[in-house]
Amino acid sequence: MSTPDLLAHDGLVDGRPPALRRLLARPELGSLIAAVAVFTVFAVVAEPFLRVSSLGTVLYAASTIGIMAVPVSLLMIGGEFDLSAGVLVTTAALTSSMVSYQFTAVTWVGVLVSLATTLAIGGFNGWMLGRTRLPSFIVTLGTFLMLTGANLGVTKAISGTVSTKSISDMEGFAACRWLFASEVTVGGLTVKATVWWWLGLLVVGSWVLLRTRFGNWIFAVGGDADAARAVGVPVARTKTLLYLGVGFGAWVLGQHLLFSFDTVQSGEGVGNELIYIVAAVIGGCLITGGYGSVVGSALGALIFGMASKGIIYAQWNPDWFKFFLGAMLLLAALLNAYVKRRAERGPR
């Protein structure tokens, strides 16, 4: 029996066991390696980075990105992306604050109206995409510009300034703050509510993507929408639901911002959509769709958190932070494309 036959008989291909080949084909592999490398670098050069209190700070920074990176990664696997995600977070916070202050004096009413608003905007993006067949770049760029103008214009018209009024003395504020902006300290480690929201969304997102029929639909519409439609996959509905997921994530993060700081600046959020996309790409998602991982997006957010705080702890010039992100984005995109090609070729 020849050597290749022996390898195949023993479950080996090119000298690699099946488990190793499956590992090398995982979209999270690149982000996992990068996360270990980033952690190692800052652990060596920045002594404060390894403190327990610093871990809480890193987790908080990662969670504020990860909450949005989860639905954004699902959307990208489905072949689309959302340029309005950053300002939608601000819209969620502004809506909750102004409805509570101007109309009800009950924060829970503002929170629920905010949820309905963000879901409506996400649904609009999905509906417009399905009805017009325009690229998501055009549709969500239009939404981005409209929300940016509305956030500023409506806030100034109602409050007379570019920020909202304080709602800290209103009924329900304490309960809302507990739900969206509380923190727990154990042994010097402070874990904020956003970390729990992030982990919850991560578990649900991974389960949906890998264990449900809807998850199969996401991969199908991202890989080839026409082929998916031909076999009965509801392409338009699938993408609309993905945009609704982005709306939900924006609502959660928006409420956190509001109940953490009590007031909201109407010009915030611009540019954050790129950070969410970077986290998803670093985590293994391809811009072309049909490939990626929710767990990978969490690792991408963790890399962002470690880098943003590690640079401070190491006392490096923070001006280099975006250079680092850009380099990570390019390296991740190249590695993801390589892993995908290897996975598609299969054993040789």
C-alpha positions as CSV (number, residue, x, y, z in Angstrom):
1,M,0.0,0.0,0.0
2,S,1.4,3.4,-1.0
3,T,2.1,6.2,1.6
4,P,-0.9,8.3,0.5
5,D,-3.1,5.2,0.9
6,L,-1.7,4.6,4.3
7,L,-2.3,8.2,5.3
8,A,-5.9,8.1,4.1
9,H,-6.4,4.7,5.8
10,D,-5.2,6.3,9.1
11,G,-7.5,9.3,8.7
12,L,-4.6,11.6,7.6
13,V,-4.5,13.8,4.5
14,D,-1.2,15.5,3.7
15,G,0.1,14.3,7.0
16,R,-2.7,16.2,8.9
17,P,-5.4,14.5,11.0
18,P,-9.0,15.5,10.2
19,A,-9.3,17.4,13.4
20,L,-6.3,19.6,12.5
21,R,-7.7,20.3,9.0
22,R,-11.0,21.3,10.5
23,L,-9.2,23.7,12.9
24,L,-7.2,25.2,10.1
25,A,-10.4,25.9,8.1
26,R,-12.1,27.7,11.0
27,P,-12.7,31.4,10.3
28,E,-11.8,32.2,13.9
29,L,-8.3,30.9,13.6
30,G,-6.7,34.1,12.5
31,S,-8.4,36.2,15.1
32,L,-7.5,33.7,17.9
33,I,-3.8,33.9,16.9
34,A,-4.0,37.7,16.7
35,A,-5.7,37.9,20.1
36,V,-3.0,35.7,21.7
37,A,-0.2,37.8,20.1
38,V,-1.7,41.1,21.2
39,F,-2.2,39.9,24.7
40,T,1.4,38.6,24.8
41,V,2.8,41.9,23.5
42,F,1.1,44.1,26.1
43,A,1.6,41.6,28.9
44,V,5.4,42.0,28.3
45,V,5.6,45.7,27.6
46,A,2.9,47.0,30.0
47,E,3.0,45.8,33.6
48,P,-0.4,47.4,34.5
49,F,-2.0,45.4,31.7
50,L,-2.0,42.2,33.8
51,R,-3.7,43.7,36.8
52,V,-7.1,42.4,37.6
53,S,-8.6,45.9,37.5
54,S,-7.2,46.3,34.0
55,L,-8.9,43.2,32.8
56,G,-12.3,44.8,33.7
57,T,-11.4,47.9,31.7
58,V,-10.4,45.8,28.7
59,L,-13.6,43.7,28.9
60,Y,-15.7,46.8,29.1
61,A,-14.0,48.4,26.0
62,A,-14.4,45.1,24.1
63,S,-18.0,44.7,25.1
64,T,-19.1,48.1,23.8
65,I,-17.8,47.0,20.4
66,G,-18.8,43.4,20.8
67,I,-22.5,44.1,21.4
68,M,-22.7,45.6,17.8
69,A,-20.0,43.3,16.3
70,V,-22.3,40.2,16.9
71,P,-25.3,41.4,14.7
72,V,-22.9,43.1,12.3
73,S,-21.0,39.9,11.7
74,L,-24.2,38.0,11.1
75,L,-25.2,40.7,8.6
76,M,-21.9,40.5,6.8
77,I,-22.1,36.7,6.6
78,G,-25.4,37.3,5.0
79,G,-23.7,39.3,2.3
80,E,-24.6,42.9,3.5
81,F,-23.3,45.6,5.8
82,D,-24.7,48.6,7.6
83,L,-23.0,52.0,7.5
84,S,-25.7,53.5,9.7
85,A,-25.0,51.2,12.7
86,G,-22.8,53.8,14.5
87,V,-25.3,56.7,14.4
88,L,-28.2,54.3,15.1
89,V,-26.7,53.7,18.6
90,T,-26.9,57.5,19.2
91,T,-30.5,57.6,17.8
92,A,-31.5,54.9,20.2
93,A,-30.1,56.9,23.2
94,L,-31.5,60.2,22.0
95,T,-35.0,58.7,21.4
96,S,-35.1,57.1,24.8
97,S,-34.0,60.3,26.6
98,M,-36.2,62.8,24.7
99,V,-39.4,60.7,24.9
100,S,-38.9,60.2,28.6
101,Y,-38.1,63.9,29.3
102,Q,-40.6,65.6,26.9
103,F,-43.6,63.3,27.2
104,T,-43.8,60.8,30.0
105,A,-41.3,61.3,32.9
106,V,-41.1,57.5,32.9
107,T,-37.8,56.1,31.5
108,W,-39.3,52.7,30.7
109,V,-41.6,54.3,28.1
110,G,-38.7,56.0,26.4
111,V,-36.8,52.7,26.4
112,L,-39.6,50.9,24.7
113,V,-40.2,53.6,22.2
114,S,-36.5,53.6,21.4
115,L,-36.6,49.8,20.8
116,A,-39.5,50.3,18.4
117,T,-37.6,53.0,16.6
118,T,-34.4,51.1,16.1
119,L,-36.2,48.0,14.9
120,A,-38.2,50.2,12.5
121,I,-35.0,51.7,11.1
122,G,-33.4,48.3,10.8
123,G,-36.6,47.0,9.1
124,F,-36.6,49.9,6.7
125,N,-33.0,49.1,5.7
126,G,-33.9,45.5,5.0
127,W,-37.2,46.4,3.2
128,M,-35.5,49.0,1.0
129,L,-32.7,46.6,0.1
130,G,-35.2,43.9,-0.9
131,R,-37.5,46.2,-2.8
132,T,-34.9,48.1,-4.8
133,R,-32.1,45.6,-5.0
134,L,-29.7,48.5,-4.5
135,P,-26.4,47.8,-2.9
136,S,-26.4,47.9,0.9
137,F,-23.7,50.5,0.7
138,I,-26.1,53.0,-1.0
139,V,-29.1,52.1,1.2
140,T,-27.3,52.3,4.5
141,L,-25.2,55.3,3.5
142,G,-28.5,57.1,2.9
143,T,-29.8,56.0,6.3
144,F,-26.5,57.1,7.9
145,L,-26.8,60.6,6.5
146,M,-30.5,61.0,7.4
147,L,-29.9,59.8,10.9
148,T,-26.9,62.0,11.4
149,G,-28.9,65.1,10.3
150,A,-32.0,64.0,12.3
151,N,-30.0,63.4,15.5
152,L,-28.6,66.9,15.4
153,G,-31.7,68.7,14.0
154,V,-34.3,67.1,16.3
155,T,-32.2,67.4,19.4
156,K,-31.5,71.2,18.8
157,A,-35.2,71.8,17.9
158,I,-36.5,70.1,21.1
159,S,-33.9,70.9,23.7
160,G,-32.2,74.0,22.2
161,T,-28.8,72.5,22.5
162,V,-26.8,69.6,21.0
163,S,-27.3,67.4,24.0
164,T,-30.3,66.0,25.9
165,K,-31.5,67.0,29.3
166,S,-30.9,65.0,32.5
167,I,-33.4,62.2,33.2
168,S,-31.7,60.9,36.4
169,D,-34.6,62.0,38.6
170,M,-37.4,60.3,36.6
171,E,-39.3,57.2,37.5
172,G,-37.7,54.0,36.4
173,F,-34.2,55.5,36.0
174,A,-32.6,53.4,38.7
175,A,-34.0,50.1,37.3
176,C,-33.0,51.0,33.8
177,R,-29.5,51.9,35.0
178,W,-29.3,48.5,36.7
179,L,-30.3,46.7,33.6
180,F,-28.1,48.5,31.1
181,A,-25.3,50.2,33.0
182,S,-24.7,48.5,36.4
183,E,-21.5,46.9,37.5
184,V,-20.4,44.1,39.8
185,T,-17.0,44.0,41.5
186,V,-15.5,40.8,42.7
187,G,-11.9,40.5,43.9
188,G,-10.9,43.8,42.3
189,L,-12.5,42.8,38.9
190,T,-15.2,45.1,37.8
191,V,-17.6,43.6,35.3
192,K,-20.1,46.0,33.7
193,A,-23.6,45.1,32.4
194,T,-22.4,45.5,28.8
195,V,-20.2,42.4,29.3
196,W,-23.2,40.3,30.2
197,W,-25.2,41.7,27.3
198,W,-22.3,40.9,25.0
199,L,-21.9,37.3,26.2
200,G,-25.7,36.8,25.9
201,L,-25.8,38.1,22.4
202,L,-22.7,36.0,21.5
203,V,-24.3,32.8,22.7
204,V,-27.6,33.5,21.0
205,G,-25.9,34.6,17.8
206,S,-23.6,31.5,17.7
207,W,-26.6,29.2,18.3
208,V,-28.7,30.8,15.6
209,L,-25.8,30.7,13.1
210,L,-24.6,27.1,13.7
211,R,-27.7,25.3,15.0
212,T,-30.8,26.6,13.3
213,R,-32.2,26.6,9.8
214,F,-32.1,30.4,9.8
215,G,-28.3,30.1,10.2
216,N,-28.2,28.0,7.1
217,W,-30.2,30.6,5.3
218,I,-27.7,33.3,6.4
219,F,-24.8,31.4,4.9
220,A,-26.8,30.6,1.7
221,V,-27.9,34.2,1.0
222,G,-24.4,35.5,1.7
223,G,-22.8,32.9,-0.6
224,D,-25.1,33.2,-3.6
225,A,-28.5,34.9,-3.1
226,D,-29.8,33.8,-6.5
227,A,-29.0,30.2,-5.9
228,A,-30.5,30.4,-2.4
229,R,-33.7,32.0,-3.8
230,A,-33.9,29.2,-6.4
231,V,-34.0,26.5,-3.7
232,G,-36.7,28.3,-1.6
233,V,-34.7,30.4,0.8
234,P,-36.6,33.6,1.7
235,V,-33.7,36.0,0.8
236,A,-35.4,39.3,1.4
237,R,-36.9,38.2,4.7
238,T,-33.6,36.7,5.9
239,K,-31.8,40.0,5.2
240,T,-34.5,42.1,6.8
241,L,-34.3,40.0,10.0
242,L,-30.5,40.5,10.0
243,Y,-31.0,44.3,9.9
244,L,-33.5,44.0,12.7
245,G,-30.7,42.3,14.7
246,V,-28.5,45.3,14.1
247,G,-31.3,47.5,15.3
248,F,-31.6,45.5,18.5
249,G,-27.9,45.7,19.2
250,A,-27.9,49.4,18.6
251,W,-30.8,49.7,21.1
252,V,-28.9,47.8,23.8
253,L,-25.8,49.9,23.4
254,G,-27.7,53.1,23.1
255,Q,-29.5,52.5,26.4
256,H,-26.1,51.7,28.0
257,L,-24.7,55.1,26.9
258,L,-27.8,57.0,28.1
259,F,-28.0,55.4,31.5
260,S,-24.3,55.5,32.1
261,F,-23.9,59.2,31.4
262,D,-27.5,60.5,31.9
263,T,-27.2,62.8,28.9
264,V,-26.3,62.2,25.2
265,Q,-24.5,64.3,22.7
266,S,-26.3,64.2,19.3
267,G,-23.2,64.2,17.2
268,E,-21.8,61.0,18.7
269,G,-21.5,57.6,16.9
270,V,-20.2,58.8,13.5
271,G,-17.4,56.5,12.5
272,N,-18.2,53.7,15.0
273,E,-19.8,51.7,12.2
274,L,-16.3,51.2,10.7
275,I,-15.0,49.8,14.1
276,Y,-17.8,47.3,14.2
277,I,-17.0,46.2,10.6
278,V,-13.3,46.0,11.4
279,A,-14.1,43.7,14.4
280,A,-16.2,41.4,12.2
281,V,-13.5,41.3,9.5
282,I,-10.7,40.6,12.0
283,G,-13.0,37.9,13.4
284,G,-13.1,36.1,10.0
285,C,-16.0,37.6,8.1
286,L,-15.5,38.3,4.4
287,I,-16.9,41.5,2.8
288,T,-18.2,39.3,0.0
289,G,-20.4,37.3,2.4
290,G,-21.1,33.6,3.0
291,Y,-18.2,33.1,5.4
292,G,-17.5,34.1,8.9
293,S,-18.0,33.5,12.6
294,V,-19.8,35.2,15.5
295,V,-17.2,33.9,17.9
296,G,-14.6,35.4,15.6
297,S,-16.3,38.8,15.9
298,A,-16.0,38.6,19.7
299,L,-12.3,37.9,19.4
300,G,-12.1,40.9,17.0
301,A,-13.8,43.1,19.7
302,L,-11.5,41.7,22.3
303,I,-8.4,42.6,20.2
304,F,-9.9,46.1,19.9
305,G,-10.3,46.3,23.7
306,M,-6.8,45.0,24.5
307,A,-5.2,47.3,21.9
308,S,-7.1,50.5,22.9
309,K,-6.3,50.0,26.6
310,G,-2.9,48.3,26.2
311,I,-1.5,51.3,24.3
312,I,-2.4,53.5,27.2
313,Y,-1.0,51.2,29.8
314,A,2.2,50.9,27.8
315,Q,2.3,54.7,27.5
316,W,2.6,54.6,23.8
317,N,1.5,57.4,21.6
318,P,-2.3,56.8,21.1
319,D,-2.1,58.4,17.7
320,W,-0.8,55.1,16.4
321,F,-4.0,53.2,17.5
322,K,-5.8,53.6,14.2
323,F,-2.7,52.6,12.3
324,F,-2.7,49.4,14.3
325,L,-6.3,48.8,13.5
326,G,-5.7,49.3,9.8
327,A,-2.8,46.9,9.8
328,M,-4.9,44.3,11.7
329,L,-7.7,44.7,9.2
330,L,-5.5,44.1,6.2
331,L,-3.7,41.2,7.8
332,A,-7.0,39.6,8.9
333,A,-8.5,40.0,5.4
334,L,-5.6,38.4,3.8
335,L,-5.5,35.5,6.3
336,N,-9.3,35.0,6.0
337,A,-9.2,34.8,2.3
338,Y,-6.3,32.3,2.5
339,V,-8.2,30.1,5.0
340,K,-11.4,30.2,2.9
341,R,-9.5,29.1,-0.2
342,R,-7.9,26.2,1.7
343,A,-11.3,25.2,3.0
344,E,-12.9,25.3,-0.5
345,R,-10.1,23.3,-2.0
346,G,-10.4,20.6,0.7
347,P,-7.8,17.8,1.0
348,R,-5.3,17.4,-1.8
